[in-house]
Amino acid sequence: MFGVFRGKLHLLAHITPCKTDGKDATQELTDYCTETAPIVTDLGTIHAVIGHVRTRKCYGIIDRSSISVRATFEVDSESSSDDEEY
Protein backbone atom coordinates (compact mmCIF):
# COMPACT_ATOMS: atom_id res chain seq x y z
CA MET A 1 0.00 0.00 0.00
CA PHE A 2 2.81 2.50 0.83
CA GLY A 3 5.09 1.57 -2.11
CA VAL A 4 8.46 3.36 -1.98
CA PHE A 5 7.59 4.83 1.43
CA ARG A 6 7.37 1.40 3.08
CA GLY A 7 9.70 0.98 6.06
CA LYS A 8 10.70 4.65 6.23
CA LEU A 9 10.00 7.14 9.03
CA HIS A 10 7.76 10.05 8.05
CA LEU A 11 6.70 12.96 10.24
CA LEU A 12 3.26 14.29 9.39
CA ALA A 13 1.50 17.49 10.37
CA HIS A 14 -2.26 18.01 10.72
CA ILE A 15 -2.95 21.60 9.66
CA THR A 16 -6.01 23.74 8.95
CA PRO A 17 -5.38 26.37 6.27
CA CYS A 18 -7.18 29.71 6.55
CA LYS A 19 -8.69 31.98 3.90
CA THR A 20 -6.89 35.34 3.80
CA ASP A 21 -8.32 36.65 0.51
CA GLY A 22 -4.85 36.55 -1.05
CA LYS A 23 -3.17 38.66 1.64
CA ASP A 24 0.40 37.76 2.65
CA ALA A 25 0.85 37.98 6.44
CA THR A 26 4.60 38.52 6.02
CA GLN A 27 3.87 41.73 4.08
CA GLU A 28 0.78 43.25 5.73
CA LEU A 29 -1.58 42.90 8.70
CA THR A 30 -3.79 39.96 7.88
CA ASP A 31 -6.82 38.46 9.51
CA TYR A 32 -9.23 35.67 8.66
CA CYS A 33 -12.66 34.48 9.68
CA THR A 34 -12.88 31.28 7.61
CA GLU A 35 -10.80 28.11 7.52
CA THR A 36 -10.64 25.45 4.83
CA ALA A 37 -10.78 21.70 5.36
CA PRO A 38 -7.97 20.27 7.54
CA ILE A 39 -5.21 18.37 5.73
CA VAL A 40 -2.35 16.07 6.66
CA THR A 41 0.98 16.82 4.99
CA ASP A 42 4.61 15.79 5.24
CA LEU A 43 6.42 17.94 7.81
CA GLY A 44 9.13 18.69 5.24
CA THR A 45 6.67 20.79 3.22
CA ILE A 46 6.17 23.29 6.06
CA HIS A 47 8.27 26.44 5.64
CA ALA A 48 7.09 28.53 8.58
CA VAL A 49 4.94 28.30 11.67
CA ILE A 50 2.64 31.16 12.61
CA GLY A 51 0.23 31.95 15.39
CA HIS A 52 -3.15 33.62 15.62
CA VAL A 53 -5.08 35.70 18.12
CA ARG A 54 -8.85 36.15 18.30
CA THR A 55 -9.95 39.69 17.49
CA ARG A 56 -13.33 41.14 16.50
CA LYS A 57 -14.94 37.71 15.87
CA CYS A 58 -12.06 36.76 13.54
CA TYR A 59 -8.38 35.87 13.99
CA GLY A 60 -5.33 38.05 13.39
CA ILE A 61 -2.25 36.24 12.07
CA ILE A 62 1.00 36.61 14.01
CA ASP A 63 3.79 35.92 11.53
CA ARG A 64 7.37 36.54 12.60
CA SER A 65 8.92 34.69 9.66
CA SER A 66 11.15 36.31 7.10
CA ILE A 67 13.49 35.15 4.37
CA SER A 68 16.44 35.37 6.76
CA VAL A 69 14.77 33.28 9.50
CA ARG A 70 13.49 29.77 8.77
CA ALA A 71 13.01 26.69 10.93
CA THR A 72 15.32 23.79 10.13
CA PHE A 73 15.12 20.14 11.06
CA GLU A 74 18.38 18.27 11.59
CA VAL A 75 19.20 14.72 12.56
CA ASP A 76 21.18 14.45 15.79
CA SER A 77 24.25 12.47 14.76
CA GLU A 78 25.20 11.63 18.38
CA SER A 79 22.07 9.68 19.23
CA SER A 80 20.41 6.80 17.51
CA SER A 81 17.18 4.97 18.11
CA ASP A 82 19.19 1.81 18.98
CA ASP A 83 20.67 3.54 22.06
CA GLU A 84 17.36 4.70 23.49
CA GLU A 85 14.76 2.62 25.27
CA TYR A 86 11.12 3.61 25.29
N, CA, C and O of each residue as an XYZ file, in Angstrom:
344
protein
N       0.815     -1.196      0.000
C       0.000      0.000      0.000
C       0.866      1.270      0.000
O       0.503      2.245     -0.658
N       1.999      1.286      0.719
C       2.811      2.497      0.830
C       3.910      2.584     -0.230
O       4.572      3.617     -0.332
N       4.119      1.541     -1.012
C       5.086      1.574     -2.112
C       6.489      1.932     -1.661
O       7.037      1.289     -0.766
N       7.082      2.966     -2.279
C       8.462      3.359     -1.983
C       8.620      3.924     -0.579
O       9.743      4.036     -0.088
N       7.520      4.283      0.079
C       7.588      4.832      1.430
C       7.577      3.751      2.506
O       7.712      4.065      3.689
N       7.422      2.502      2.127
C       7.375      1.398      3.080
C       8.671      1.314      3.874
O       9.762      1.385      3.307
N       8.545      1.163      5.194
C       9.704      0.975      6.064
C      10.486      2.239      6.368
O      11.556      2.158      6.972
N       9.998      3.391      5.977
C      10.699      4.653      6.227
C       9.911      5.484      7.228
O       8.682      5.422      7.264
N      10.624      6.265      8.046
C       9.999      7.144      9.029
C       9.536      8.429      8.346
O      10.296      9.059      7.610
N       8.298      8.808      8.595
C       7.764     10.054      8.055
C       7.076     10.813      9.181
O       6.297     10.241      9.945
N       7.368     12.099      9.277
C       6.696     12.957     10.243
C       5.613     13.726      9.505
O       5.869     14.371      8.488
N       4.401     13.645     10.035
C       3.263     14.289      9.393
C       2.722     15.403     10.274
O       2.868     15.372     11.496
N       2.105     16.373      9.650
C       1.496     17.495     10.373
C       0.024     17.591      9.974
O      -0.321     17.493      8.796
N      -0.829     17.782     10.967
C      -2.259     18.008     10.719
C      -2.479     19.514     10.805
O      -2.347     20.098     11.881
N      -2.812     20.147      9.686
C      -2.951     21.602      9.656
C      -4.317     21.996      9.104
O      -4.945     21.238      8.366
N      -4.765     23.185      9.471
C      -6.008     23.737      8.954
C      -5.690     25.076      8.290
O      -5.483     26.072      8.983
N      -5.649     25.113      6.963
C      -5.375     26.372      6.267
C      -6.497     27.382      6.493
O      -7.635     27.001      6.767
N      -6.175     28.658      6.379
C      -7.176     29.712      6.547
C      -7.289     30.517      5.260
O      -6.361     30.564      4.453
N      -8.442     31.145      5.087
C      -8.692     31.976      3.903
C      -8.346     33.428      4.230
O      -8.979     34.045      5.087
N      -7.348     33.962      3.549
C      -6.894     35.337      3.800
C      -7.192     36.275      2.635
O      -6.698     37.402      2.608
N      -7.983     35.831      1.689
C      -8.322     36.646      0.507
C      -7.072     37.116     -0.239
O      -7.027     38.232     -0.756
N      -6.065     36.253     -0.287
C      -4.853     36.554     -1.046
C      -3.843     37.425     -0.329
O      -2.795     37.733     -0.897
N      -4.122     37.833      0.902
C      -3.168     38.664      1.645
C      -1.996     37.811      2.127
O      -2.163     36.634      2.447
N      -0.821     38.412      2.176
C       0.399     37.762      2.651
C       0.735     38.335      4.024
O       1.081     39.511      4.139
N       0.634     37.507      5.066
C       0.845     37.977      6.440
C       2.282     38.411      6.702
O       2.539     39.091      7.696
N       3.227     38.038      5.838
C       4.598     38.520      6.018
C       4.752     39.944      5.497
O       5.736     40.617      5.807
N       3.773     40.413      4.697
C       3.866     41.732      4.082
C       2.909     42.765      4.670
O       3.188     43.963      4.623
N       1.782     42.312      5.226
C       0.785     43.248      5.731
C      -0.020     42.599      6.863
O      -0.021     41.377      7.011
N      -0.702     43.427      7.656
C      -1.576     42.902      8.702
C      -2.676     42.093      8.037
O      -3.345     42.562      7.117
N      -2.850     40.875      8.519
C      -3.788     39.955      7.877
C      -4.654     39.289      8.928
O      -4.169     38.865      9.977
N      -5.936     39.203      8.633
C      -6.823     38.464      9.509
C      -7.670     37.514      8.668
O      -7.706     37.609      7.441
N      -8.350     36.599      9.353
C      -9.227     35.666      8.656
C     -10.375     35.271      9.567
O     -10.256     35.279     10.792
N     -11.483     34.927      8.942
C     -12.662     34.478      9.679
C     -13.066     33.068      9.267
O     -13.888     32.438      9.932
N     -12.487     32.565      8.166
C     -12.878     31.283      7.613
C     -11.662     30.386      7.421
O     -10.599     30.835      6.993
N     -11.842     29.113      7.745
C     -10.797     28.115      7.518
C     -11.259     27.142      6.437
O     -12.456     26.997      6.188
N     -10.305     26.486      5.805
C     -10.636     25.450      4.832
C     -10.602     24.092      5.527
O     -10.415     24.025      6.742
N     -10.776     23.042      4.790
C     -10.775     21.697      5.361
C      -9.381     21.343      5.865
O      -8.393     21.663      5.204
N      -9.279     20.687      7.025
C      -7.968     20.268      7.542
C      -7.304     19.277      6.584
O      -7.976     18.512      5.892
N      -5.979     19.310      6.560
C      -5.212     18.373      5.728
C      -4.071     17.784      6.549
O      -3.679     18.334      7.579
N      -3.550     16.669      6.079
C      -2.354     16.065      6.656
C      -1.282     16.139      5.584
O      -1.511     15.736      4.444
N      -0.103     16.657      5.947
C       0.981     16.818      4.988
C       2.304     16.397      5.607
O       2.423     16.319      6.830
N       3.275     16.131      4.787
C       4.613     15.787      5.242
C       5.229     17.011      5.913
O       5.133     18.119      5.387
N       5.852     16.821      7.058
C       6.423     17.942      7.811
C       7.471     18.698      6.999
O       7.686     19.887      7.234
N       8.118     18.041      6.063
C       9.133     18.687      5.235
C       8.583     19.759      4.310
O       9.345     20.573      3.790
N       7.266     19.773      4.094
C       6.673     20.788      3.218
C       6.352     22.085      3.948
O       5.982     23.074      3.315
N       6.488     22.093      5.272
C       6.169     23.287      6.056
C       7.378     24.213      6.090
O       8.476     23.793      6.456
N       7.177     25.465      5.712
C       8.270     26.440      5.636
C       8.294     27.405      6.809
O       9.342     27.967      7.124
N       7.160     27.604      7.456
C       7.095     28.534      8.583
C       5.919     28.147      9.469
O       4.961     27.518      9.021
N       6.013     28.535     10.723
C       4.937     28.301     11.671
C       4.485     29.659     12.177
O       5.306     30.493     12.560
N       3.186     29.878     12.178
C       2.639     31.160     12.607
C       1.674     30.952     13.766
O       1.358     29.817     14.123
N       1.222     32.020     14.333
C       0.226     31.952     15.395
C      -0.962     32.817     15.025
O      -0.939     33.526     14.020
N      -2.000     32.753     15.844
C      -3.146     33.624     15.625
C      -3.726     34.044     16.966
O      -3.539     33.382     17.987
N      -4.433     35.163     16.928
C      -5.077     35.695     18.123
C      -6.494     36.137     17.739
O      -6.703     36.771     16.705
N      -7.449     35.793     18.585
C      -8.848     36.150     18.300
C      -9.038     37.658     18.466
O      -8.622     38.245     19.465
N      -9.673     38.271     17.467
C      -9.947     39.692     17.494
C     -11.181     39.997     16.657
O     -11.275     39.566     15.508
N     -12.112     40.724     17.216
C     -13.334     41.135     16.500
C     -14.010     39.992     15.738
O     -14.301     40.123     14.549
N     -14.257     38.881     16.417
C     -14.935     37.708     15.872
C     -14.166     37.008     14.752
O     -14.702     36.112     14.100
N     -12.924     37.407     14.526
C     -12.055     36.763     13.539
C     -10.729     36.464     14.225
O     -10.633     36.545     15.450
N      -9.710     36.120     13.452
C      -8.379     35.872     13.991
C      -7.360     36.714     13.240
O      -7.395     36.794     12.012
N      -6.449     37.341     13.982
C      -5.330     38.048     13.388
C      -4.137     37.112     13.343
O      -3.878     36.388     14.304
N      -3.410     37.121     12.237
C      -2.253     36.237     12.071
C      -1.012     36.908     12.650
O      -0.736     38.075     12.372
N      -0.272     36.158     13.457
C       1.001     36.608     14.006
C       2.079     35.857     13.250
O       2.264     34.657     13.451
N       2.788     36.558     12.385
C       3.795     35.921     11.531
C       5.121     36.633     11.717
O       5.286     37.774     11.287
N       6.046     35.974     12.345
C       7.370     36.542     12.596
C       8.410     36.010     11.608
O       9.603     36.269     11.765
N       7.968     35.278     10.607
C       8.919     34.686      9.664
C       9.416     35.734      8.674
O       8.749     36.734      8.407
N      10.576     35.482      8.152
C      11.148     36.310      7.097
C      12.090     35.431      6.291
O      12.350     34.288      6.668
N      12.587     35.940      5.216
C      13.488     35.153      4.374
C      14.754     34.777      5.137
O      15.324     33.713      4.897
N      15.199     35.630      6.048
C      16.443     35.366      6.762
C      16.260     34.424      7.962
O      17.245     33.957      8.535
N      15.012     34.144      8.342
C      14.767     33.283      9.496
C      13.821     32.169      9.087
O      12.663     32.423      8.756
N      14.309     30.933      9.107
C      13.488     29.771      8.773
C      13.805     28.645      9.739
O      14.950     28.490     10.164
N      12.798     27.862     10.087
C      13.012     26.688     10.927
C      13.742     25.617     10.117
O      13.495     25.446      8.923
N      14.639     24.905     10.784
C      15.319     23.789     10.132
C      15.170     22.552     10.997
O      15.015     22.648     12.215
N      15.216     21.408     10.369
C      15.119     20.142     11.057
C      16.375     19.349     10.740
O      16.663     19.068      9.576
N      17.126     18.988     11.781
C      18.376     18.272     11.588
C      18.367     16.989     12.390
O      17.756     16.908     13.456
N      19.056     15.982     11.860
C      19.199     14.715     12.555
C      20.356     14.832     13.529
O      21.441     15.278     13.156
N      20.133     14.434     14.774
C      21.180     14.452     15.786
C      22.104     13.272     15.536
O      21.702     12.123     15.721
N      23.323     13.536     15.123
C      24.250     12.469     14.762
C      24.794     11.722     15.977
O      25.335     10.627     15.820
N      24.665     12.281     17.191
C      25.197     11.633     18.383
C      24.260     10.596     18.975
O      24.711      9.722     19.716
N      22.990     10.663     18.676
C      22.067      9.678     19.233
C      21.472      8.844     18.120
O      21.367      9.290     16.977
N      21.092      7.651     18.461
C      20.407      6.796     17.508
C      19.289      6.085     18.237
O      19.319      5.956     19.461
N      18.323      5.631     17.501
C      17.178      4.968     18.110
C      17.573      3.640     18.774
O      16.847      3.147     19.637
N      18.716      3.057     18.379
C      19.194      1.811     18.979
C      19.652      2.017     20.424
O      19.583      1.098     21.240
N      20.130      3.250     20.740
C      20.667      3.540     22.065
C      19.584      3.886     23.084
O      19.820      3.828     24.291
N      18.406      4.243     22.599
C      17.365      4.701     23.489
C      16.328      3.617     23.724
O      15.993      2.855     22.817
N      15.824      3.552     24.949
C      14.758      2.616     25.270
C      13.508      3.415     25.555
O      13.561      4.462     26.200
N      12.395      2.925     25.078
C      11.123      3.609     25.287
C      10.215      2.778     26.124
O       9.090      3.189     26.410
